[in-house]
Amino acid sequence: MEPSDSPAPFFTRRAILCVGAGVGILLAQPIAAFALPAGFERWREGFRARALAKGVSEATWNRAMAHIAPDMTVFKEMDDQPEFNEQIWQYINRRVSDWRIIAGKQALRKHEALFARIEHDFGVERGTLLALWGVESAYGDPQVQRNHMRPVFPALAALAWNAPRRRAYWDSELINALKIVDRGWSTPEEMRGSWAGAMGHTQWMPEVWLHVGIDYDRDGKVSPFGKPDDALGSTARFLVDRGKYHRGEHWGYEVRGGSASSNHSRSYAEWSNVGVTRADGKPFPQPHAGAKLWVPVEGGPAFLLGPNFYAVRSYNPSMNYALAICHLGDRILGGSPFIQPFPGSERALTLAEVQEMQTRLTKAGFDTGGTDGRVGNDTMTAVRDYQTKVGISPADGYGGLQVLARLRQGG
């Protein structure tokens, strides 16, 4: 799950994908090979008693925790999250990117039968799941798993032992992770994730894996890794069970005639009667379904939001995140950009333009971590450093038309 609107770290289900040094060796090395932090071994013994009392087997404990050392880098990741203070149009442009739209169409062609089955079984629209998959793991790209994930047990052990806040939450998630191994669904070596323990195609925390995950490919285990069947089927179940997703309803529509947000739900027909209509001029297909009016920025696009928008928001409690997911899903399925622009916004760069920007930044000494047209924290950091050097204000890390034009000038 993408981070929330607030720059403060968010831990309920998924943390930001961060580059971190792999510490898988810690799972296999004996304790004596490491200088364990003071107090960790005593905490581990106390945690062992709690885990066994919760039903974790001795064999699983020995396999995953007996010789573990905490991944102390998680505390730096927790404290040093990059803050770019994106405006909403920048946030959406970066996530509803040319690369994600193109790759999403390819993913749909490859897995058409799977998405048809999920729509039949759960009623969750394929665009929504494609967008979640694309934002959470770049459609399961192994490069994300290889370069941005770390062993989960050392990370969760560090957090459960000595996190500055919500230690009980981390304690519970570590026990959940042990129960997953106990069930034979995964191994400590396979369980790699973000510094906060979110894993796989759609970034499950252990609690979600354990309690929402389903064996959708019928291979005898539940897994967010490998084939995307379990991850996507289970994510659809999450949206239905926890998000109260409504079968057959669209998430909402860009509209005209709305000037202020309203928490009052009305039917689309009632909104039409007070002058709120679809921005594209088409009729609302389900006039009796309910929706709320949201105007994110005065003078920008307005939206009527149905229950399925808020189902997506249950996956990450950020209005901006939910709007980006819903819009990306529409774009993958052939929808158009928003009709009314956000104030002060610019169009998103094309895939070729992003690649050109990354290439020029790297040649100028600002490493973007690759030139594939995907914009992550490495590219944003490179952009921010370049903006600072050449005097572009604000130095917000947004790689748009202004930055590309300056790079083309040789600045």
TORKOL-4160 file (C-alpha; in steps of 0.2 Angstrom, whole numbers, padded with zeros to 4 digits, m for minus):
411
<pt num="1" X="0000" Y="0000" Z="0000"/>
<pt num="2" X="0006" Y="0017" Z="m0004"/>
<pt num="3" X="0009" Y="0029" Z="0011"/>
<pt num="4" X="m0005" Y="0040" Z="0017"/>
<pt num="5" X="m0007" Y="0059" Z="0014"/>
<pt num="6" X="0002" Y="0063" Z="0030"/>
<pt num="7" X="0021" Y="0063" Z="0029"/>
<pt num="8" X="0022" Y="0054" Z="0045"/>
<pt num="9" X="0025" Y="0035" Z="0044"/>
<pt num="10" X="0009" Y="0024" Z="0042"/>
<pt num="11" X="0010" Y="0006" Z="0048"/>
<pt num="12" X="m0008" Y="m0002" Z="0048"/>
<pt num="13" X="m0006" Y="m0013" Z="0033"/>
<pt num="14" X="0009" Y="m0008" Z="0022"/>
<pt num="15" X="0024" Y="0003" Z="0023"/>
<pt num="16" X="0033" Y="0013" Z="0009"/>
<pt num="17" X="0044" Y="0002" Z="m0002"/>
<pt num="18" X="0062" Y="0007" Z="0003"/>
<pt num="19" X="0079" Y="0002" Z="m0003"/>
<pt num="20" X="0088" Y="m0007" Z="0011"/>
<pt num="21" X="0103" Y="m0018" Z="0013"/>
<pt num="22" X="0098" Y="m0036" Z="0013"/>
<pt num="23" X="0101" Y="m0045" Z="0030"/>
<pt num="24" X="0095" Y="m0063" Z="0025"/>
<pt num="25" X="0112" Y="m0070" Z="0031"/>
<pt num="26" X="0105" Y="m0066" Z="0049"/>
<pt num="27" X="0093" Y="m0080" Z="0048"/>
<pt num="28" X="0106" Y="m0093" Z="0046"/>
<pt num="29" X="0121" Y="m0087" Z="0056"/>
<pt num="30" X="0123" Y="m0092" Z="0075"/>
<pt num="31" X="0121" Y="m0079" Z="0088"/>
<pt num="32" X="0139" Y="m0079" Z="0093"/>
<pt num="33" X="0144" Y="m0072" Z="0076"/>
<pt num="34" X="0135" Y="m0055" Z="0080"/>
<pt num="35" X="0136" Y="m0043" Z="0094"/>
<pt num="36" X="0117" Y="m0042" Z="0098"/>
<pt num="37" X="0110" Y="m0026" Z="0105"/>
<pt num="38" X="0109" Y="m0025" Z="0123"/>
<pt num="39" X="0092" Y="m0031" Z="0129"/>
<pt num="40" X="0087" Y="m0040" Z="0113"/>
<pt num="41" X="0091" Y="m0058" Z="0119"/>
<pt num="42" X="0081" Y="m0055" Z="0135"/>
<pt num="43" X="0067" Y="m0049" Z="0125"/>
<pt num="44" X="0068" Y="m0064" Z="0113"/>
<pt num="45" X="0066" Y="m0076" Z="0127"/>
<pt num="46" X="0051" Y="m0067" Z="0133"/>
<pt num="47" X="0043" Y="m0066" Z="0116"/>
<pt num="48" X="0047" Y="m0085" Z="0114"/>
<pt num="49" X="0035" Y="m0089" Z="0128"/>
<pt num="50" X="0022" Y="m0078" Z="0121"/>
<pt num="51" X="0023" Y="m0085" Z="0104"/>
<pt num="52" X="0022" Y="m0103" Z="0110"/>
<pt num="53" X="0007" Y="m0099" Z="0121"/>
<pt num="54" X="m0001" Y="m0092" Z="0105"/>
<pt num="55" X="0001" Y="m0109" Z="0097"/>
<pt num="56" X="0017" Y="m0107" Z="0087"/>
<pt num="57" X="0027" Y="m0123" Z="0087"/>
<pt num="58" X="0044" Y="m0125" Z="0094"/>
<pt num="59" X="0051" Y="m0131" Z="0077"/>
<pt num="60" X="0045" Y="m0115" Z="0069"/>
<pt num="61" X="0052" Y="m0104" Z="0083"/>
<pt num="62" X="0069" Y="m0113" Z="0081"/>
<pt num="63" X="0068" Y="m0111" Z="0062"/>
<pt num="64" X="0064" Y="m0093" Z="0061"/>
<pt num="65" X="0069" Y="m0085" Z="0078"/>
<pt num="66" X="0081" Y="m0095" Z="0087"/>
<pt num="67" X="0097" Y="m0088" Z="0079"/>
<pt num="68" X="0090" Y="m0071" Z="0073"/>
<pt num="69" X="0098" Y="m0054" Z="0075"/>
<pt num="70" X="0087" Y="m0038" Z="0073"/>
<pt num="71" X="0088" Y="m0028" Z="0057"/>
<pt num="72" X="0092" Y="m0012" Z="0065"/>
<pt num="73" X="0091" Y="m0002" Z="0049"/>
<pt num="74" X="0072" Y="m0002" Z="0050"/>
<pt num="75" X="0073" Y="0012" Z="0063"/>
<pt num="76" X="0083" Y="0023" Z="0051"/>
<pt num="77" X="0070" Y="0019" Z="0037"/>
<pt num="78" X="0056" Y="0023" Z="0050"/>
<pt num="79" X="0063" Y="0040" Z="0054"/>
<pt num="80" X="0070" Y="0045" Z="0037"/>
<pt num="81" X="0055" Y="0043" Z="0026"/>
<pt num="82" X="0058" Y="0054" Z="0011"/>
<pt num="83" X="0046" Y="0069" Z="0011"/>
<pt num="84" X="0042" Y="0077" Z="m0006"/>
<pt num="85" X="0026" Y="0086" Z="m0001"/>
<pt num="86" X="0017" Y="0082" Z="m0018"/>
<pt num="87" X="0002" Y="0092" Z="m0023"/>
<pt num="88" X="m0012" Y="0081" Z="m0028"/>
<pt num="89" X="m0010" Y="0083" Z="m0046"/>
<pt num="90" X="0008" Y="0078" Z="m0044"/>
<pt num="91" X="0004" Y="0063" Z="m0034"/>
<pt num="92" X="m0009" Y="0057" Z="m0047"/>
<pt num="93" X="0003" Y="0061" Z="m0062"/>
<pt num="94" X="0017" Y="0050" Z="m0054"/>
<pt num="95" X="0005" Y="0036" Z="m0050"/>
<pt num="96" X="m0006" Y="0036" Z="m0066"/>
<pt num="97" X="0009" Y="0036" Z="m0077"/>
<pt num="98" X="0012" Y="0031" Z="m0095"/>
<pt num="99" X="0022" Y="0016" Z="m0089"/>
<pt num="100" X="0009" Y="0010" Z="m0077"/>
<pt num="101" X="m0005" Y="0012" Z="m0090"/>
<pt num="102" X="0005" Y="0002" Z="m0103"/>
<pt num="103" X="0011" Y="m0011" Z="m0091"/>
<pt num="104" X="m0007" Y="m0013" Z="m0084"/>
<pt num="105" X="m0014" Y="m0016" Z="m0102"/>
<pt num="106" X="m0001" Y="m0030" Z="m0104"/>
<pt num="107" X="m0005" Y="m0037" Z="m0087"/>
<pt num="108" X="m0023" Y="m0038" Z="m0091"/>
<pt num="109" X="m0020" Y="m0047" Z="m0108"/>
<pt num="110" X="m0009" Y="m0059" Z="m0099"/>
<pt num="111" X="m0021" Y="m0063" Z="m0085"/>
<pt num="112" X="m0038" Y="m0060" Z="m0093"/>
<pt num="113" X="m0045" Y="m0076" Z="m0087"/>
<pt num="114" X="m0039" Y="m0073" Z="m0069"/>
<pt num="115" X="m0048" Y="m0056" Z="m0069"/>
<pt num="116" X="m0064" Y="m0063" Z="m0077"/>
<pt num="117" X="m0064" Y="m0076" Z="m0063"/>
<pt num="118" X="m0062" Y="m0063" Z="m0049"/>
<pt num="119" X="m0075" Y="m0052" Z="m0056"/>
<pt num="120" X="m0087" Y="m0067" Z="m0057"/>
<pt num="121" X="m0083" Y="m0073" Z="m0039"/>
<pt num="122" X="m0081" Y="m0056" Z="m0030"/>
<pt num="123" X="m0088" Y="m0043" Z="m0041"/>
<pt num="124" X="m0073" Y="m0032" Z="m0040"/>
<pt num="125" X="m0069" Y="m0023" Z="m0056"/>
<pt num="126" X="m0053" Y="m0028" Z="m0065"/>
<pt num="127" X="m0047" Y="m0010" Z="m0067"/>
<pt num="128" X="m0046" Y="m0008" Z="m0048"/>
<pt num="129" X="m0036" Y="m0023" Z="m0045"/>
<pt num="130" X="m0024" Y="m0019" Z="m0059"/>
<pt num="131" X="m0021" Y="m0002" Z="m0052"/>
<pt num="132" X="m0018" Y="m0009" Z="m0035"/>
<pt num="133" X="m0006" Y="m0022" Z="m0042"/>
<pt num="134" X="0003" Y="m0009" Z="m0052"/>
<pt num="135" X="0005" Y="0004" Z="m0038"/>
<pt num="136" X="0010" Y="m0009" Z="m0025"/>
<pt num="137" X="0023" Y="m0019" Z="m0034"/>
<pt num="138" X="0024" Y="m0014" Z="m0052"/>
<pt num="139" X="0013" Y="m0029" Z="m0057"/>
<pt num="140" X="0024" Y="m0041" Z="m0047"/>
<pt num="141" X="0040" Y="m0035" Z="m0055"/>
<pt num="142" X="0054" Y="m0047" Z="m0048"/>
<pt num="143" X="0066" Y="m0031" Z="m0048"/>
<pt num="144" X="0055" Y="m0024" Z="m0035"/>
<pt num="145" X="0056" Y="m0039" Z="m0024"/>
<pt num="146" X="0075" Y="m0041" Z="m0027"/>
<pt num="147" X="0080" Y="m0023" Z="m0025"/>
<pt num="148" X="0068" Y="m0016" Z="m0013"/>
<pt num="149" X="0063" Y="m0030" Z="m0001"/>
<pt num="150" X="0072" Y="m0037" Z="0014"/>
<pt num="151" X="0069" Y="m0052" Z="0026"/>
<pt num="152" X="0054" Y="m0049" Z="0036"/>
<pt num="153" X="0058" Y="m0059" Z="0052"/>
<pt num="154" X="0074" Y="m0048" Z="0057"/>
<pt num="155" X="0064" Y="m0032" Z="0053"/>
<pt num="156" X="0048" Y="m0037" Z="0063"/>
<pt num="157" X="0059" Y="m0043" Z="0077"/>
<pt num="158" X="0068" Y="m0026" Z="0078"/>
<pt num="159" X="0051" Y="m0017" Z="0078"/>
<pt num="160" X="0043" Y="m0029" Z="0091"/>
<pt num="161" X="0058" Y="m0027" Z="0102"/>
<pt num="162" X="0061" Y="m0009" Z="0102"/>
<pt num="163" X="0050" Y="0002" Z="0091"/>
<pt num="164" X="0047" Y="0019" Z="0098"/>
<pt num="165" X="0028" Y="0017" Z="0096"/>
<pt num="166" X="0015" Y="0003" Z="0093"/>
<pt num="167" X="0026" Y="m0011" Z="0099"/>
<pt num="168" X="0011" Y="m0022" Z="0103"/>
<pt num="169" X="0006" Y="m0020" Z="0085"/>
<pt num="170" X="0023" Y="m0026" Z="0079"/>
<pt num="171" X="0023" Y="m0040" Z="0092"/>
<pt num="172" X="0006" Y="m0046" Z="0085"/>
<pt num="173" X="0012" Y="m0045" Z="0067"/>
<pt num="174" X="0028" Y="m0055" Z="0071"/>
<pt num="175" X="0017" Y="m0069" Z="0079"/>
<pt num="176" X="0006" Y="m0069" Z="0063"/>
<pt num="177" X="0022" Y="m0071" Z="0052"/>
<pt num="178" X="0027" Y="m0086" Z="0063"/>
<pt num="179" X="0010" Y="m0094" Z="0061"/>
<pt num="180" X="0011" Y="m0092" Z="0042"/>
<pt num="181" X="0027" Y="m0103" Z="0043"/>
<pt num="182" X="0019" Y="m0115" Z="0055"/>
<pt num="183" X="0005" Y="m0118" Z="0042"/>
<pt num="184" X="0018" Y="m0122" Z="0029"/>
<pt num="185" X="0012" Y="m0107" Z="0018"/>
<pt num="186" X="0030" Y="m0100" Z="0017"/>
<pt num="187" X="0047" Y="m0100" Z="0023"/>
<pt num="188" X="0057" Y="m0087" Z="0033"/>
<pt num="189" X="0069" Y="m0086" Z="0018"/>
<pt num="190" X="0055" Y="m0083" Z="0006"/>
<pt num="191" X="0046" Y="m0070" Z="0017"/>
<pt num="192" X="0054" Y="m0054" Z="0010"/>
<pt num="193" X="0045" Y="m0037" Z="0011"/>
<pt num="194" X="0046" Y="m0019" Z="0016"/>
<pt num="195" X="0055" Y="m0013" Z="0032"/>
<pt num="196" X="0037" Y="m0014" Z="0040"/>
<pt num="197" X="0034" Y="m0032" Z="0034"/>
<pt num="198" X="0022" Y="m0029" Z="0019"/>
<pt num="199" X="0025" Y="m0043" Z="0006"/>
<pt num="200" X="0021" Y="m0048" Z="m0011"/>
<pt num="201" X="0011" Y="m0043" Z="m0026"/>
<pt num="202" X="m0001" Y="m0032" Z="m0017"/>
<pt num="203" X="0009" Y="m0029" Z="m0001"/>
<pt num="204" X="0001" Y="m0039" Z="0013"/>
<pt num="205" X="0005" Y="m0037" Z="0031"/>
<pt num="206" X="0006" Y="m0054" Z="0040"/>
<pt num="207" X="m0011" Y="m0051" Z="0048"/>
<pt num="208" X="m0019" Y="m0049" Z="0031"/>
<pt num="209" X="m0010" Y="m0064" Z="0024"/>
<pt num="210" X="m0016" Y="m0075" Z="0038"/>
<pt num="211" X="m0034" Y="m0069" Z="0040"/>
<pt num="212" X="m0039" Y="m0063" Z="0023"/>
<pt num="213" X="m0028" Y="m0073" Z="0011"/>
<pt num="214" X="m0036" Y="m0087" Z="0001"/>
<pt num="215" X="m0029" Y="m0102" Z="m0009"/>
<pt num="216" X="m0036" Y="m0095" Z="m0026"/>
<pt num="217" X="m0024" Y="m0105" Z="m0037"/>
<pt num="218" X="m0028" Y="m0121" Z="m0027"/>
<pt num="219" X="m0010" Y="m0126" Z="m0024"/>
<pt num="220" X="m0013" Y="m0130" Z="m0006"/>
<pt num="221" X="m0006" Y="m0114" Z="0002"/>
<pt num="222" X="m0009" Y="m0096" Z="0002"/>
<pt num="223" X="0004" Y="m0085" Z="m0005"/>
<pt num="224" X="0007" Y="m0067" Z="m0010"/>
<pt num="225" X="0022" Y="m0072" Z="m0020"/>
<pt num="226" X="0024" Y="m0081" Z="m0036"/>
<pt num="227" X="0008" Y="m0083" Z="m0047"/>
<pt num="228" X="m0003" Y="m0068" Z="m0044"/>
<pt num="229" X="m0019" Y="m0078" Z="m0041"/>
<pt num="230" X="m0019" Y="m0079" Z="m0022"/>
<pt num="231" X="m0013" Y="m0060" Z="m0021"/>
<pt num="232" X="m0027" Y="m0053" Z="m0032"/>
<pt num="233" X="m0041" Y="m0065" Z="m0027"/>
<pt num="234" X="m0037" Y="m0061" Z="m0009"/>
<pt num="235" X="m0036" Y="m0043" Z="m0012"/>
<pt num="236" X="m0053" Y="m0043" Z="m0020"/>
<pt num="237" X="m0059" Y="m0052" Z="m0004"/>
<pt num="238" X="m0051" Y="m0039" Z="0006"/>
<pt num="239" X="m0061" Y="m0025" Z="m0003"/>
<pt num="240" X="m0077" Y="m0035" Z="m0001"/>
<pt num="241" X="m0076" Y="m0040" Z="0017"/>
<pt num="242" X="m0067" Y="m0025" Z="0024"/>
<pt num="243" X="m0070" Y="m0012" Z="0012"/>
<pt num="244" X="m0089" Y="m0017" Z="0009"/>
<pt num="245" X="m0086" Y="m0016" Z="m0010"/>
<pt num="246" X="m0103" Y="m0016" Z="m0020"/>
<pt num="247" X="m0104" Y="m0028" Z="m0035"/>
<pt num="248" X="m0108" Y="m0020" Z="m0051"/>
<pt num="249" X="m0105" Y="m0002" Z="m0046"/>
<pt num="250" X="m0092" Y="0010" Z="m0053"/>
<pt num="251" X="m0081" Y="0019" Z="m0040"/>
<pt num="252" X="m0088" Y="0036" Z="m0045"/>
<pt num="253" X="m0086" Y="0050" Z="m0059"/>
<pt num="254" X="m0079" Y="0067" Z="m0062"/>
<pt num="255" X="m0093" Y="0079" Z="m0062"/>
<pt num="256" X="m0097" Y="0097" Z="m0066"/>
<pt num="257" X="m0108" Y="0108" Z="m0055"/>
<pt num="258" X="m0101" Y="0104" Z="m0038"/>
<pt num="259" X="m0092" Y="0118" Z="m0029"/>
<pt num="260" X="m0090" Y="0111" Z="m0012"/>
<pt num="261" X="m0087" Y="0094" Z="m0004"/>
<pt num="262" X="m0102" Y="0086" Z="0005"/>
<pt num="263" X="m0102" Y="0072" Z="0017"/>
<pt num="264" X="m0121" Y="0070" Z="0013"/>
<pt num="265" X="m0124" Y="0055" Z="0002"/>
<pt num="266" X="m0137" Y="0057" Z="m0012"/>
<pt num="267" X="m0142" Y="0046" Z="m0026"/>
<pt num="268" X="m0135" Y="0051" Z="m0043"/>
<pt num="269" X="m0152" Y="0056" Z="m0049"/>
<pt num="270" X="m0154" Y="0068" Z="m0034"/>
<pt num="271" X="m0137" Y="0075" Z="m0038"/>
<pt num="272" X="m0142" Y="0078" Z="m0056"/>
<pt num="273" X="m0158" Y="0087" Z="m0050"/>
<pt num="274" X="m0147" Y="0100" Z="m0041"/>
<pt num="275" X="m0136" Y="0102" Z="m0056"/>
<pt num="276" X="m0122" Y="0090" Z="m0054"/>
<pt num="277" X="m0118" Y="0081" Z="m0070"/>
<pt num="278" X="m0105" Y="0070" Z="m0077"/>
<pt num="279" X="m0090" Y="0080" Z="m0084"/>
<pt num="280" X="m0091" Y="0070" Z="m0100"/>
<pt num="281" X="m0109" Y="0073" Z="m0103"/>
<pt num="282" X="m0115" Y="0055" Z="m0101"/>
<pt num="283" X="m0129" Y="0049" Z="m0090"/>
<pt num="284" X="m0126" Y="0041" Z="m0074"/>
<pt num="285" X="m0128" Y="0022" Z="m0077"/>
<pt num="286" X="m0135" Y="0018" Z="m0060"/>
<pt num="287" X="m0145" Y="0034" Z="m0055"/>
<pt num="288" X="m0152" Y="0026" Z="m0039"/>
<pt num="289" X="m0135" Y="0022" Z="m0032"/>
<pt num="290" X="m0128" Y="0034" Z="m0018"/>
<pt num="291" X="m0113" Y="0045" Z="m0019"/>
<pt num="292" X="m0104" Y="0059" Z="m0010"/>
<pt num="293" X="m0097" Y="0075" Z="m0018"/>
<pt num="294" X="m0079" Y="0078" Z="m0016"/>
<pt num="295" X="m0069" Y="0094" Z="m0022"/>
<pt num="296" X="m0051" Y="0090" Z="m0018"/>
<pt num="297" X="m0045" Y="0108" Z="m0023"/>
<pt num="298" X="m0055" Y="0123" Z="m0026"/>
<pt num="299" X="m0056" Y="0126" Z="m0045"/>
<pt num="300" X="m0050" Y="0109" Z="m0049"/>
<pt num="301" X="m0060" Y="0093" Z="m0054"/>
<pt num="302" X="m0075" Y="0088" Z="m0043"/>
<pt num="303" X="m0080" Y="0070" Z="m0041"/>
<pt num="304" X="m0095" Y="0060" Z="m0035"/>
<pt num="305" X="m0089" Y="0045" Z="m0025"/>
<pt num="306" X="m0098" Y="0029" Z="m0023"/>
<pt num="307" X="m0095" Y="0016" Z="m0010"/>
<pt num="308" X="m0082" Y="0007" Z="m0020"/>
<pt num="309" X="m0071" Y="0022" Z="m0019"/>
<pt num="310" X="m0071" Y="0021" Z="0000"/>
<pt num="311" X="m0068" Y="0002" Z="m0002"/>
<pt num="312" X="m0052" Y="0006" Z="m0011"/>
<pt num="313" X="m0048" Y="0019" Z="0003"/>
<pt num="314" X="m0050" Y="0005" Z="0016"/>
<pt num="315" X="m0034" Y="m0002" Z="0008"/>
<pt num="316" X="m0024" Y="0014" Z="0012"/>
<pt num="317" X="m0034" Y="0028" Z="0022"/>
<pt num="318" X="m0029" Y="0041" Z="0009"/>
<pt num="319" X="m0041" Y="0050" Z="m0002"/>
<pt num="320" X="m0027" Y="0054" Z="m0014"/>
<pt num="321" X="m0021" Y="0036" Z="m0015"/>
<pt num="322" X="m0039" Y="0030" Z="m0018"/>
<pt num="323" X="m0042" Y="0043" Z="m0032"/>
<pt num="324" X="m0025" Y="0038" Z="m0040"/>
<pt num="325" X="m0030" Y="0020" Z="m0039"/>
<pt num="326" X="m0047" Y="0022" Z="m0046"/>
<pt num="327" X="m0041" Y="0034" Z="m0060"/>
<pt num="328" X="m0027" Y="0022" Z="m0065"/>
<pt num="329" X="m0039" Y="0008" Z="m0066"/>
<pt num="330" X="m0050" Y="0018" Z="m0078"/>
<pt num="331" X="m0035" Y="0023" Z="m0088"/>
<pt num="332" X="m0029" Y="0005" Z="m0090"/>
<pt num="333" X="m0047" Y="0001" Z="m0097"/>
<pt num="334" X="m0046" Y="0015" Z="m0109"/>
<pt num="335" X="m0053" Y="0030" Z="m0100"/>
<pt num="336" X="m0048" Y="0047" Z="m0102"/>
<pt num="337" X="m0038" Y="0060" Z="m0091"/>
<pt num="338" X="m0048" Y="0071" Z="m0080"/>
<pt num="339" X="m0057" Y="0084" Z="m0090"/>
<pt num="340" X="m0055" Y="0099" Z="m0078"/>
<pt num="341" X="m0037" Y="0101" Z="m0074"/>
<pt num="342" X="m0031" Y="0105" Z="m0056"/>
<pt num="343" X="m0025" Y="0123" Z="m0053"/>
<pt num="344" X="m0007" Y="0125" Z="m0058"/>
<pt num="345" X="m0005" Y="0108" Z="m0065"/>
<pt num="346" X="0004" Y="0102" Z="m0080"/>
<pt num="347" X="0001" Y="0086" Z="m0090"/>
<pt num="348" X="0010" Y="0070" Z="m0085"/>
<pt num="349" X="0026" Y="0066" Z="m0095"/>
<pt num="350" X="0025" Y="0052" Z="m0108"/>
<pt num="351" X="0035" Y="0036" Z="m0105"/>
<pt num="352" X="0048" Y="0042" Z="m0118"/>
<pt num="353" X="0049" Y="0059" Z="m0109"/>
<pt num="354" X="0052" Y="0051" Z="m0092"/>
<pt num="355" X="0065" Y="0040" Z="m0099"/>
<pt num="356" X="0074" Y="0055" Z="m0107"/>
<pt num="357" X="0073" Y="0064" Z="m0090"/>
<pt num="358" X="0081" Y="0050" Z="m0081"/>
<pt num="359" X="0094" Y="0048" Z="m0094"/>
<pt num="360" X="0099" Y="0066" Z="m0093"/>
<pt num="361" X="0098" Y="0067" Z="m0074"/>
<pt num="362" X="0110" Y="0052" Z="m0073"/>
<pt num="363" X="0122" Y="0059" Z="m0085"/>
<pt num="364" X="0122" Y="0075" Z="m0075"/>
<pt num="365" X="0127" Y="0066" Z="m0060"/>
<pt num="366" X="0110" Y="0063" Z="m0052"/>
<pt num="367" X="0107" Y="0044" Z="m0051"/>
<pt num="368" X="0089" Y="0039" Z="m0054"/>
<pt num="369" X="0092" Y="0021" Z="m0051"/>
<pt num="370" X="0087" Y="0016" Z="m0069"/>
<pt num="371" X="0080" Y="0024" Z="m0085"/>
<pt num="372" X="0065" Y="0013" Z="m0087"/>
<pt num="373" X="0052" Y="0026" Z="m0086"/>
<pt num="374" X="0046" Y="0022" Z="m0068"/>
<pt num="375" X="0047" Y="0035" Z="m0056"/>
<pt num="376" X="0051" Y="0030" Z="m0038"/>
<pt num="377" X="0060" Y="0037" Z="m0023"/>
<pt num="378" X="0077" Y="0036" Z="m0032"/>
<pt num="379" X="0071" Y="0047" Z="m0047"/>
<pt num="380" X="0062" Y="0059" Z="m0035"/>
<pt num="381" X="0077" Y="0061" Z="m0025"/>
<pt num="382" X="0088" Y="0064" Z="m0040"/>
<pt num="383" X="0075" Y="0077" Z="m0046"/>
<pt num="384" X="0075" Y="0086" Z="m0030"/>
<pt num="385" X="0094" Y="0087" Z="m0029"/>
<pt num="386" X="0095" Y="0093" Z="m0047"/>
<pt num="387" X="0081" Y="0106" Z="m0043"/>
<pt num="388" X="0091" Y="0112" Z="m0028"/>
<pt num="389" X="0107" Y="0113" Z="m0038"/>
<pt num="390" X="0100" Y="0124" Z="m0052"/>
<pt num="391" X="0088" Y="0134" Z="m0042"/>
<pt num="392" X="0071" Y="0127" Z="m0047"/>
<pt num="393" X="0059" Y="0132" Z="m0033"/>
<pt num="394" X="0051" Y="0123" Z="m0025"/>
<pt num="395" X="0063" Y="0109" Z="m0024"/>
<pt num="396" X="0049" Y="0096" Z="m0022"/>
<pt num="397" X="0056" Y="0081" Z="m0031"/>
<pt num="398" X="0043" Y="0082" Z="m0045"/>
<pt num="399" X="0050" Y="0077" Z="m0062"/>
<pt num="400" X="0038" Y="0086" Z="m0074"/>
<pt num="401" X="0039" Y="0097" Z="m0089"/>
<pt num="402" X="0049" Y="0111" Z="m0081"/>
<pt num="403" X="0063" Y="0100" Z="m0075"/>
<pt num="404" X="0064" Y="0091" Z="m0092"/>
<pt num="405" X="0065" Y="0108" Z="m0101"/>
<pt num="406" X="0079" Y="0114" Z="m0090"/>
<pt num="407" X="0088" Y="0098" Z="m0092"/>
<pt num="408" X="0087" Y="0100" Z="m0111"/>
<pt num="409" X="0094" Y="0117" Z="m0110"/>
<pt num="410" X="0110" Y="0109" Z="m0101"/>
<pt num="411" X="0106" Y="0117" Z="m0085"/>
